[in-house]
Amino acid sequence: MKITQLVSGLKLPLSNEENDFVKKYGNSVRLYSLGEHAQWVAQNLVRKGVYSISNDNNTLVKQVHDNIP
């Protein structure tokens, strides 16, 4: 790893499918509006810390990070 990579911050690796999901749904999305496959992608994004589940357990909320599109 180079010094410039450390200074600029580490990027969160997202697959093309995950990146498309983030671009499509933006800052928040209702879980009941997602299909089965989209829920699976959303679950992976929650594991990676891109989204978190709201207190009502029905909404995903995008976390504020500089390295997420």
KOLMI-971502 format. One record per atom (N, C-alpha, C, O): residue in three letters; x, y, z; residue number from 1; chain; atom name. Coordinates in steps of 0.02 Angstrom, whole numbers. Layout:
NODE   res       c1       c2       c3     n   chain   atom
NODE   Ala        X        Y        Z   NUM       A     CA
...
END
This chain:
NODE   res       c1       c2       c3     n   chain   atom
NODE   Met       42      -58        0     1       A      N
NODE   Met        0        0        0     1       A     CA
NODE   Met       45       62        0     1       A      C
NODE   Met       96       64       35     1       A      O
NODE   Lys       25      111      -39     2       A      N
NODE   Lys       65      171      -45     2       A     CA
NODE   Lys       41      224        5     2       A      C
NODE   Lys      -16      222       28     2       A      O
NODE   Ile       85      270       22     3       A      N
NODE   Ile       68      323       69     3       A     CA
NODE   Ile        9      365       43     3       A      C
NODE   Ile      -35      383       83     3       A      O
NODE   Thr        7      378      -21     4       A      N
NODE   Thr      -48      418      -48     4       A     CA
NODE   Thr     -116      383      -40     4       A      C
NODE   Thr     -167      416      -32     4       A      O
NODE   Gln     -116      317      -42     5       A      N
NODE   Gln     -177      280      -31     5       A     CA
NODE   Gln     -200      287       42     5       A      C
NODE   Gln     -260      293       56     5       A      O
NODE   Leu     -153      285       87     6       A      N
NODE   Leu     -170      292      158     6       A     CA
NODE   Leu     -196      362      173     6       A      C
NODE   Leu     -244      370      212     6       A      O
NODE   Val     -165      412      144     7       A      N
NODE   Val     -185      482      157     7       A     CA
NODE   Val     -254      496      128     7       A      C
NODE   Val     -294      531      159     7       A      O
NODE   Ser     -268      469       69     8       A      N
NODE   Ser     -332      483       37     8       A     CA
NODE   Ser     -390      443       67     8       A      C
NODE   Ser     -448      456       53     8       A      O
NODE   Gly     -374      395      109     9       A      N
NODE   Gly     -426      354      141     9       A     CA
NODE   Gly     -437      289      104     9       A      C
NODE   Gly     -425      285       44     9       A      O
NODE   Leu     -461      240      140    10       A      N
NODE   Leu     -475      175      110    10       A     CA
NODE   Leu     -543      176       78    10       A      C
NODE   Leu     -591      203      106    10       A      O
NODE   Lys     -548      147       20    11       A      N
NODE   Lys     -612      142      -15    11       A     CA
NODE   Lys     -648       78        4    11       A      C
NODE   Lys     -617       26       15    11       A      O
NODE   Leu     -713       83        9    12       A      N
NODE   Leu     -754       25       25    12       A     CA
NODE   Leu     -769      -12      -40    12       A      C
NODE   Leu     -800       16      -84    12       A      O
NODE   Pro     -747      -74      -46    13       A      N
NODE   Pro     -759     -111     -108    13       A     CA
NODE   Pro     -832     -132     -115    13       A      C
NODE   Pro     -860     -165      -71    13       A      O
NODE   Leu     -863     -111     -169    14       A      N
NODE   Leu     -932     -130     -184    14       A     CA
NODE   Leu     -934     -164     -252    14       A      C
NODE   Leu     -898     -144     -298    14       A      O
NODE   Ser     -975     -214     -258    15       A      N
NODE   Ser     -985     -245     -324    15       A     CA
NODE   Ser    -1025     -197     -367    15       A      C
NODE   Ser    -1054     -149     -343    15       A      O
NODE   Asn    -1027     -211     -432    16       A      N
NODE   Asn    -1066     -169     -477    16       A     CA
NODE   Asn    -1140     -170     -457    16       A      C
NODE   Asn    -1174     -119     -460    16       A      O
NODE   Glu    -1164     -227     -437    17       A      N
NODE   Glu    -1234     -234     -417    17       A     CA
NODE   Glu    -1248     -193     -354    17       A      C
NODE   Glu    -1300     -160     -350    17       A      O
NODE   Glu    -1203     -195     -305    18       A      N
NODE   Glu    -1212     -156     -244    18       A     CA
NODE   Glu    -1208      -81     -259    18       A      C
NODE   Glu    -1247      -42     -232    18       A      O
NODE   Asn    -1162      -62     -302    19       A      N
NODE   Asn    -1156        8     -321    19       A     CA
NODE   Asn    -1219       33     -356    19       A      C
NODE   Asn    -1242       88     -343    19       A      O
NODE   Asp    -1247       -8     -400    20       A      N
NODE   Asp    -1310        9     -434    20       A     CA
NODE   Asp    -1367       17     -384    20       A      C
NODE   Asp    -1409       62     -391    20       A      O
NODE   Phe    -1369      -26     -334    21       A      N
NODE   Phe    -1420      -22     -282    21       A     CA
NODE   Phe    -1415       45     -245    21       A      C
NODE   Phe    -1466       78     -234    21       A      O
NODE   Val    -1354       64     -225    22       A      N
NODE   Val    -1344      127     -189    22       A     CA
NODE   Val    -1365      186     -232    22       A      C
NODE   Val    -1397      233     -207    22       A      O
NODE   Lys    -1348      185     -295    23       A      N
NODE   Lys    -1367      240     -340    23       A     CA
NODE   Lys    -1442      243     -350    23       A      C
NODE   Lys    -1471      297     -353    23       A      O
NODE   Lys    -1474      185     -356    24       A      N
NODE   Lys    -1546      182     -369    24       A     CA
NODE   Lys    -1587      204     -309    24       A      C
NODE   Lys    -1635      243     -317    24       A      O
NODE   Tyr    -1570      180     -250    25       A      N
NODE   Tyr    -1612      192     -191    25       A     CA
NODE   Tyr    -1590      251     -148    25       A      C
NODE   Tyr    -1630      275     -108    25       A      O
NODE   Gly    -1529      274     -155    26       A      N
NODE   Gly    -1508      334     -120    26       A     CA
NODE   Gly    -1503      327      -45    26       A      C
NODE   Gly    -1476      278      -20    26       A      O
NODE   Asn    -1528      378       -9    27       A      N
NODE   Asn    -1517      383       63    27       A     CA
NODE   Asn    -1562      340      106    27       A      C
NODE   Asn    -1542      323      162    27       A      O
NODE   Ser    -1621      323       83    28       A      N
NODE   Ser    -1664      279      123    28       A     CA
NODE   Ser    -1710      239       77    28       A      C
NODE   Ser    -1728      262       23    28       A      O
NODE   Val    -1728      181      100    29       A      N
NODE   Val    -1772      137       62    29       A     CA
NODE   Val    -1812       94      110    29       A      C
NODE   Val    -1786       70      160    29       A      O
NODE   Arg    -1876       84       94    30       A      N
NODE   Arg    -1919       41      134    30       A     CA
NODE   Arg    -1905      -32      114    30       A      C
NODE   Arg    -1902      -48       55    30       A      O
NODE   Leu    -1898      -75      163    31       A      N
NODE   Leu    -1882     -145      150    31       A     CA
NODE   Leu    -1939     -180      113    31       A      C
NODE   Leu    -1926     -223       71    31       A      O
NODE   Tyr    -2002     -163      129    32       A      N
NODE   Tyr    -2057     -197       97    32       A     CA
NODE   Tyr    -2063     -180       23    32       A      C
NODE   Tyr    -2098     -215      -14    32       A      O
NODE   Ser    -2029     -127       -1    33       A      N
NODE   Ser    -2032     -109      -71    33       A     CA
NODE   Ser    -1981     -147     -113    33       A      C
NODE   Ser    -1980     -140     -175    33       A      O
NODE   Leu    -1938     -187      -81    34       A      N
NODE   Leu    -1886     -223     -116    34       A     CA
NODE   Leu    -1907     -294     -133    34       A      C
NODE   Leu    -1943     -326      -95    34       A      O
NODE   Gly    -1884     -318     -190    35       A      N
NODE   Gly    -1895     -388     -208    35       A     CA
NODE   Gly    -1847     -432     -169    35       A      C
NODE   Gly    -1805     -408     -131    35       A      O
NODE   Glu    -1853     -497     -180    36       A      N
NODE   Glu    -1812     -545     -143    36       A     CA
NODE   Glu    -1737     -536     -156    36       A      C
NODE   Glu    -1697     -536     -109    36       A      O
NODE   His    -1719     -527     -219    37       A      N
NODE   His    -1648     -519     -236    37       A     CA
NODE   His    -1621     -452     -210    37       A      C
NODE   His    -1565     -448     -186    37       A      O
NODE   Ala    -1661     -399     -216    38       A      N
NODE   Ala    -1640     -333     -192    38       A     CA
NODE   Ala    -1632     -335     -116    38       A      C
NODE   Ala    -1588     -300      -89    38       A      O
NODE   Gln    -1672     -373      -81    39       A      N
NODE   Gln    -1664     -380       -8    39       A     CA
NODE   Gln    -1598     -414        9    39       A      C
NODE   Gln    -1565     -397       58    39       A      O
NODE   Trp    -1579     -463      -32    40       A      N
NODE   Trp    -1515     -497      -22    40       A     CA
NODE   Trp    -1457     -448      -32    40       A      C
NODE   Trp    -1409     -448        8    40       A      O
NODE   Val    -1460     -406      -84    41       A      N
NODE   Val    -1409     -356      -95    41       A     CA
NODE   Val    -1407     -306      -37    41       A      C
NODE   Val    -1354     -287      -14    41       A      O
NODE   Ala    -1466     -286      -15    42       A      N
NODE   Ala    -1471     -239       42    42       A     CA
NODE   Ala    -1440     -269      105    42       A      C
NODE   Ala    -1407     -233      143    42       A      O
NODE   Gln    -1451     -333      116    43       A      N
NODE   Gln    -1422     -366      174    43       A     CA
NODE   Gln    -1346     -364      172    43       A      C
NODE   Gln    -1314     -353      223    43       A      O
NODE   Asn    -1318     -375      113    44       A      N
NODE   Asn    -1245     -370      105    44       A     CA
NODE   Asn    -1220     -300      119    44       A      C
NODE   Asn    -1167     -291      149    44       A      O
NODE   Leu    -1257     -250       97    45       A      N
NODE   Leu    -1237     -180      109    45       A     CA
NODE   Leu    -1242     -161      183    45       A      C
NODE   Leu    -1203     -120      207    45       A      O
NODE   Val    -1289     -191      218    46       A      N
NODE   Val    -1293     -179      291    46       A     CA
NODE   Val    -1232     -210      325    46       A      C
NODE   Val    -1203     -180      370    46       A      O
NODE   Arg    -1213     -270      303    47       A      N
NODE   Arg    -1154     -303      331    47       A     CA
NODE   Arg    -1090     -262      319    47       A      C
NODE   Arg    -1046     -260      362    47       A      O
NODE   Lys    -1087     -229      261    48       A      N
NODE   Lys    -1028     -188      245    48       A     CA
NODE   Lys    -1030     -120      278    48       A      C
NODE   Lys     -980      -83      276    48       A      O
NODE   Gly    -1086     -101      308    49       A      N
NODE   Gly    -1091      -37      342    49       A     CA
NODE   Gly    -1112       20      297    49       A      C
NODE   Gly    -1108       78      318    49       A      O
NODE   Val    -1136        5      237    50       A      N
NODE   Val    -1159       58      192    50       A     CA
NODE   Val    -1227       83      215    50       A      C
NODE   Val    -1240      144      215    50       A      O
NODE   Tyr    -1271       38      235    51       A      N
NODE   Tyr    -1337       55      261    51       A     CA
NODE   Tyr    -1343       28      332    51       A      C
NODE   Tyr    -1307      -18      352    51       A      O
NODE   Ser    -1388       59      370    52       A      N
NODE   Ser    -1406       31      435    52       A     CA
NODE   Ser    -1482       25      436    52       A      C
NODE   Ser    -1517       57      398    52       A      O
NODE   Ile    -1506      -17      480    53       A      N
NODE   Ile    -1578      -29      487    53       A     CA
NODE   Ile    -1604       20      539    53       A      C
NODE   Ile    -1577       26      593    53       A      O
NODE   Ser    -1658       55      522    54       A      N
NODE   Ser    -1687      104      567    54       A     CA
NODE   Ser    -1719       70      627    54       A      C
NODE   Ser    -1726        9      629    54       A      O
NODE   Asn    -1739      110      676    55       A      N
NODE   Asn    -1769       83      737    55       A     CA
NODE   Asn    -1835       48      725    55       A      C
NODE   Asn    -1854        4      763    55       A      O
NODE   Asp    -1870       67      672    56       A      N
NODE   Asp    -1935       34      658    56       A     CA
NODE   Asp    -1927      -32      620    56       A      C
NODE   Asp    -1977      -65      606    56       A      O
NODE   Asn    -1866      -51      603    57       A      N
NODE   Asn    -1850     -113      568    57       A     CA
NODE   Asn    -1882     -119      499    57       A      C
NODE   Asn    -1889     -174      472    57       A      O
NODE   Asn    -1903      -63      471    58       A      N
NODE   Asn    -1935      -63      405    58       A     CA
NODE   Asn    -1898      -22      353    58       A      C
NODE   Asn    -1915      -24      294    58       A      O
NODE   Thr    -1848       16      374    59       A      N
NODE   Thr    -1814       62      330    59       A     CA
NODE   Thr    -1739       54      334    59       A      C
NODE   Thr    -1711       46      389    59       A      O
NODE   Leu    -1706       55      276    60       A      N
NODE   Leu    -1633       58      274    60       A     CA
NODE   Leu    -1613      131      266    60       A      C
NODE   Leu    -1643      167      226    60       A      O
NODE   Val    -1563      152      304    61       A      N
NODE   Val    -1539      221      301    61       A     CA
NODE   Val    -1466      219      283    61       A      C
NODE   Val    -1426      184      315    61       A      O
NODE   Lys    -1447      257      232    62       A      N
NODE   Lys    -1377      258      209    62       A     CA
NODE   Lys    -1335      294      261    62       A      C
NODE   Lys    -1353      346      287    62       A      O
NODE   Gln    -1278      264      276    63       A      N
NODE   Gln    -1229      293      322    63       A     CA
NODE   Gln    -1189      346      285    63       A      C
NODE   Gln    -1176      340      225    63       A      O
NODE   Val    -1168      397      320    64       A      N
NODE   Val    -1130      451      289    64       A     CA
NODE   Val    -1056      432      288    64       A      C
NODE   Val    -1024      430      340    64       A      O
NODE   His    -1031      418      228    65       A      N
NODE   His     -960      403      218    65       A     CA
NODE   His     -937      440      156    65       A      C
NODE   His     -975      447      108    65       A      O
NODE   Asp     -876      463      156    66       A      N
NODE   Asp     -849      497       98    66       A     CA
NODE   Asp     -831      449       42    66       A      C
NODE   Asp     -828      469      -16    66       A      O
NODE   Asn     -819      386       58    67       A      N
NODE   Asn     -796      339        8    67       A     CA
NODE   Asn     -851      296      -22    67       A      C
NODE   Asn     -837      246      -55    67       A      O
NODE   Ile     -914      316      -12    68       A      N
NODE   Ile     -971      280      -41    68       A     CA
NODE   Ile    -1002      326      -93    68       A      C
NODE   Ile    -1015      385      -78    68       A      O
NODE   Pro    -1015      302     -153    69       A      N
NODE   Pro    -1044      345     -205    69       A     CA
NODE   Pro    -1113      371     -188    69       A      C
NODE   Pro    -1143      407     -227    69       A      O
END
